[in-house]
Amino acid sequence: MKIFSFALTALPIALLFLCSACGSDHSDLATPTPEVTPTPSAQILFSDDFSDPSSSWDTFADSTGTAFYEQEWLHIRENEGGSNAKISYAHQSLTDFVLEVDTTLIYGPDSTWHVIECRSNRLYQSYRVEIATNGYYKVTRVNHNTLTALKGPTTSTYINTEAGAINHVRIEFTGSKLILSINGHKVCEVNDSVFASGDIGLGIDSAGQSLYTEGAYDNV
């Protein structure tokens, strides 16, 4: 996964001058100097290929689930089949950014949600983008016990549904606008201004459908 922000850089501007062809007292004529036009350029704020188990992501192990590094993937396992997702956080503070990450289902029903939290306070306040290998996705605002659906659940033919498939998720936040793309295709755009900044988290949620599910993430 890579997380980008956008900075402004100036493009070089060519100045063209016009001179008179006659000799006497004519003055040189010059075009007005144009203003420098800034254009956005991407700056990588954070990236992780999970080759280093000591990087910033949470790892844990208890009766309800685990988060661990294995073969350069971050694995999230849910043991309890409860209603709360198991999440590993990156411990970053981000406002406007582009996040890209690969995710795959290791074990469990294809209705298991792969959870990506954005602008999270790590205490049940965040935006959640979730996809499942049965072809569904959704975008939700989580505010403690209040879940507000911003999009879906709805289906997309762009989600890879084969066993062992990897899905590439891209989330772009600019102000109150969130744009979600899956496997290179834009699937939705939502606007919501409740949360302005926060952490990112990767997780798994069986939504009570299975006592054991596991997903993995790579290339943040």
C-alpha positions as CSV (number, residue, x, y, z in Angstrom):
1,M,0.0,0.0,0.0
2,K,1.2,3.5,-0.7
3,I,-0.3,6.7,0.8
4,F,0.2,9.8,-1.2
5,S,-0.4,13.5,-0.6
6,F,-0.3,16.2,-3.2
7,A,2.0,19.2,-3.2
8,L,2.1,22.1,-5.6
9,T,5.2,22.6,-7.9
10,A,5.7,25.3,-10.5
11,L,5.9,24.5,-14.2
12,P,8.6,26.3,-16.2
13,I,7.1,29.0,-18.3
14,A,8.7,30.2,-21.6
15,L,8.6,33.9,-22.2
16,L,8.2,35.0,-25.8
17,F,9.4,38.5,-26.9
18,L,8.3,40.2,-30.1
19,C,10.7,42.8,-31.7
20,S,9.9,45.3,-34.5
21,A,11.4,44.6,-37.9
22,C,12.0,48.3,-38.6
23,G,15.0,50.4,-37.5
24,S,13.9,53.8,-36.4
25,D,12.6,54.6,-32.9
26,H,10.1,51.7,-32.5
27,S,10.3,50.1,-29.0
28,D,10.4,46.4,-28.5
29,L,7.1,44.8,-27.8
30,A,6.9,42.0,-25.3
31,T,4.0,39.7,-24.3
32,P,3.0,40.1,-20.6
33,T,4.7,37.7,-18.3
34,P,2.2,34.9,-17.6
35,E,1.6,33.8,-14.1
36,V,3.3,30.6,-12.9
37,T,0.7,27.8,-12.9
38,P,1.1,25.3,-10.1
39,T,0.4,21.6,-10.8
40,P,-0.1,18.9,-8.2
41,S,2.6,16.3,-7.7
42,A,2.4,13.2,-5.6
43,Q,4.4,12.8,-2.4
44,I,4.6,9.4,-0.7
45,L,3.7,9.9,3.0
46,F,3.8,6.3,4.1
47,S,4.4,2.9,2.5
48,D,4.8,-0.7,3.8
49,D,5.4,-4.0,2.0
50,F,5.3,-5.8,5.4
51,S,8.7,-7.3,5.0
52,D,9.7,-5.8,8.4
53,P,7.7,-7.2,11.3
54,S,8.8,-4.3,13.5
55,S,7.0,-1.7,11.3
56,S,4.3,0.4,12.9
57,W,1.2,-1.8,12.5
58,D,-0.4,-3.3,15.6
59,T,0.2,-7.0,16.2
60,F,-1.8,-8.9,18.8
61,A,-3.1,-12.3,19.9
62,D,-6.0,-13.0,22.2
63,S,-9.0,-15.3,22.3
64,T,-10.9,-13.1,19.9
65,G,-8.3,-12.8,17.1
66,T,-4.7,-12.1,16.0
67,A,-2.8,-9.8,13.8
68,F,0.6,-11.0,12.6
69,Y,3.2,-10.7,9.8
70,E,3.7,-13.8,7.5
71,Q,5.6,-14.0,4.2
72,E,5.5,-10.2,3.8
73,W,1.8,-9.9,4.3
74,L,-0.1,-8.5,7.3
75,H,-2.6,-11.2,8.4
76,I,-5.7,-10.4,10.5
77,R,-7.6,-13.3,12.0
78,E,-11.0,-13.3,13.8
79,N,-11.6,-16.2,16.1
80,E,-14.9,-15.3,17.8
81,G,-17.3,-14.7,14.9
82,G,-18.6,-11.6,16.7
83,S,-20.0,-8.4,15.5
84,N,-16.8,-6.3,15.9
85,A,-14.1,-6.3,13.3
86,K,-10.5,-7.1,14.2
87,I,-8.3,-4.1,13.2
88,S,-4.6,-3.4,13.0
89,Y,-3.7,0.3,13.0
90,A,-0.7,2.0,11.3
91,H,-0.4,4.8,13.9
92,Q,-0.4,7.6,11.4
93,S,-2.3,10.9,11.3
94,L,-3.6,11.7,7.9
95,T,-6.0,14.3,6.4
96,D,-6.1,14.4,2.6
97,F,-4.4,11.4,1.0
98,V,-4.6,8.5,-1.5
99,L,-4.3,5.1,0.0
100,E,-3.7,1.9,-2.1
101,V,-3.5,-1.6,-0.8
102,D,-3.9,-5.3,-1.9
103,T,-6.1,-7.6,0.1
104,T,-7.0,-11.3,-0.1
105,L,-9.1,-13.8,1.8
106,I,-7.1,-16.6,3.4
107,Y,-9.9,-18.5,5.1
108,G,-13.7,-18.1,5.7
109,P,-16.9,-17.4,3.8
110,D,-16.7,-15.2,0.7
111,S,-19.0,-12.8,2.5
112,T,-16.3,-11.9,4.9
113,W,-15.6,-8.1,4.9
114,H,-12.1,-6.8,4.3
115,V,-12.1,-3.6,6.3
116,I,-10.1,-0.5,5.6
117,E,-10.6,2.2,8.2
118,C,-9.7,5.9,7.4
119,R,-9.6,9.0,9.5
120,S,-9.9,6.8,12.5
121,N,-9.4,7.8,16.2
122,R,-9.1,4.1,17.0
123,L,-12.0,4.4,19.3
124,Y,-15.0,3.6,17.1
125,Q,-15.0,6.8,15.1
126,S,-13.9,6.4,11.4
127,Y,-14.9,5.9,7.8
128,R,-14.9,2.3,6.8
129,V,-14.5,1.0,3.3
130,E,-15.3,-2.7,3.1
131,I,-15.2,-5.2,0.2
132,A,-16.0,-8.9,0.1
133,T,-15.1,-11.6,-2.4
134,N,-18.7,-12.3,-3.0
135,G,-18.7,-9.1,-5.0
136,Y,-20.1,-6.6,-2.5
137,Y,-18.7,-3.4,-1.1
138,K,-19.8,-0.6,1.2
139,V,-18.7,2.7,2.7
140,T,-19.8,3.5,6.3
141,R,-19.3,6.2,8.8
142,V,-18.8,4.7,12.3
143,N,-19.5,6.9,15.3
144,H,-19.5,4.6,18.3
145,N,-22.7,2.6,18.1
146,T,-24.1,4.6,15.2
147,L,-23.4,3.2,11.7
148,T,-24.3,5.5,8.8
149,A,-24.4,3.9,5.4
150,L,-22.7,6.3,2.9
151,K,-22.8,3.7,0.1
152,G,-24.1,0.2,-0.2
153,P,-23.8,-2.6,0.5
154,T,-23.9,-3.0,-3.3
155,T,-22.2,-5.2,-5.9
156,S,-19.5,-4.5,-8.3
157,T,-18.3,-6.6,-11.2
158,Y,-14.8,-5.1,-10.7
159,I,-14.3,-7.2,-7.5
160,N,-12.3,-10.4,-8.1
161,T,-14.4,-13.2,-6.7
162,E,-12.2,-16.3,-7.5
163,A,-10.8,-18.3,-4.7
164,G,-7.5,-16.8,-3.5
165,A,-8.1,-13.7,-5.6
166,I,-6.3,-10.5,-4.8
167,N,-8.2,-7.2,-4.9
168,H,-6.4,-3.8,-5.3
169,V,-8.3,-1.0,-3.4
170,R,-7.6,2.7,-3.9
171,I,-9.2,5.3,-1.6
172,E,-8.8,9.0,-2.2
173,F,-9.7,11.6,0.4
174,T,-9.9,15.3,-0.5
175,G,-11.7,17.4,2.1
176,S,-15.1,15.8,2.5
177,K,-14.9,13.8,-0.7
178,L,-14.0,10.1,-0.7
179,I,-13.4,8.3,-4.1
180,L,-13.3,4.5,-4.0
181,S,-11.7,2.5,-6.9
182,I,-11.3,-1.3,-7.0
183,N,-8.9,-3.0,-9.3
184,G,-8.3,0.2,-11.3
185,H,-12.0,1.1,-11.7
186,K,-13.9,3.9,-9.9
187,V,-16.9,2.4,-8.2
188,C,-18.2,5.3,-6.1
189,E,-17.8,8.8,-4.7
190,V,-19.3,10.0,-1.4
191,N,-19.2,13.2,0.5
192,D,-19.2,13.5,4.3
193,S,-17.5,16.1,6.6
194,V,-17.8,14.6,10.0
195,F,-14.2,13.3,10.4
196,A,-11.4,15.4,9.0
197,S,-8.3,13.4,9.9
198,G,-7.0,10.3,11.7
199,D,-5.3,6.9,11.5
200,I,-5.7,4.1,8.9
201,G,-6.5,0.5,9.9
202,L,-6.7,-2.8,8.1
203,G,-9.0,-5.6,9.3
204,I,-11.4,-8.4,8.9
205,D,-15.0,-8.8,9.9
206,S,-17.1,-12.0,9.6
207,A,-20.2,-10.1,10.9
208,G,-21.0,-13.2,13.0
209,Q,-21.1,-15.6,10.1
210,S,-18.1,-17.7,11.0
211,L,-16.2,-18.6,14.1
212,Y,-12.9,-18.3,12.2
213,T,-11.9,-16.0,9.3
214,E,-8.6,-14.7,8.1
215,G,-7.6,-12.1,5.6
216,A,-4.2,-10.6,4.5
217,Y,-3.0,-7.2,3.2
218,D,0.1,-6.1,1.3
219,N,1.7,-3.3,-0.6
220,V,0.4,-0.3,1.3
